[in-house]
Amino acid sequence: MPWRAVTLLVEAGAAEAMSEALVEAGAHSVCIENLERERQTLQAIIAIGEDAGGLVARAAHAAGLSRAPEFTTAELADDDWVRKSQTQFPPVEIGERLWVGPSWHEPPAGRIVVRLDPGLAFGTGTHPTTQLVLRFLDEHIQGGERVLDYGCGSGILAIAAAKLGAARVDGVDVDPQALQTACANARRNGIELRATLPEALPAGSYDIVVSNILAQPLVVLAPLLAGRTRPRGRIALAGILQAQAAEVAAAYAPWFDAQTRALHEDWALVAGVRR
């Protein structure tokens, strides 16, 4: 059957939320095609009979945008979609140890392999914010840690943590469909992932807490995430534009020596050690 590609431009800080919202509204897949300083291009694949305008409007509302972005559409045949998907999700090597790629690529020898195909939740390893946190995990997981991925999406960060040697990995997301996807991806990678809604997460603290969402939710979540990090434990926060990093770091300053620890394109990683 033919498909339709819907291409739209959104503010960089809203790209991840809009990507997830497009899938929830009915898109079969969503990818980020290019990065600009303040805006990003999203491309959603939808069924040929789907109302593109209605889908974009529902997604914009769910993502908290003040108005639906303008968009263009183009028809795709089945083979065009497959070929396009495969070229848009190249494998990536992260740090000294990790390789992240979809199932149609062969990993190099000597790398820890995380297999992830594009699907129903954001996070395939190609986005700068995901790469920032993956690099942090590659640097800091030595083996045996308890790790929390808050806002786990596709589960990529949690899966990578487990593959790197974490003893226990828990995931949290507000979207039940994302939880199902994360658990399914974990099973495909031979990983045991405990993924729950926020209110169902058992009490306890973690050696490492990571969260790749958006700057303003991270500011609001500061007391909660601090409470989940053990003394001398580490936190890593992403989904933050460089211009937003100072605000996020300030929100975590009462508990952490939080600073901008890494940059990738226009994105920042804020990280620190719990006092």
Buried (B, 14 or more C-beta within 10 A) or exposed (E): EEBBBBBBBBEBBBBBBBBBBBBBBBBBBBBBEEBEEEBBBBBBBBEEEBEBEEBBBBBBBBBEBEEBBEBEBEEBEEEBBEEBBBEBBEBBBBBEBBBBBBEEBEBEEEBBBBBBBBBBBBBBBBBBBBBBBBBBBBBBBEEEBBBBBBBBBBBBBBBBBBBBEBEBBBBBBEBEEBBBBBBBBBEBBEBEBBBBEEEEBEEEBBBBBBBBBBBBBBBEBBEEBBEBBBEEBBBBBBBBBBEBBBBBBEBBBEBBEBBBBBEBBBBBBBBBBBE
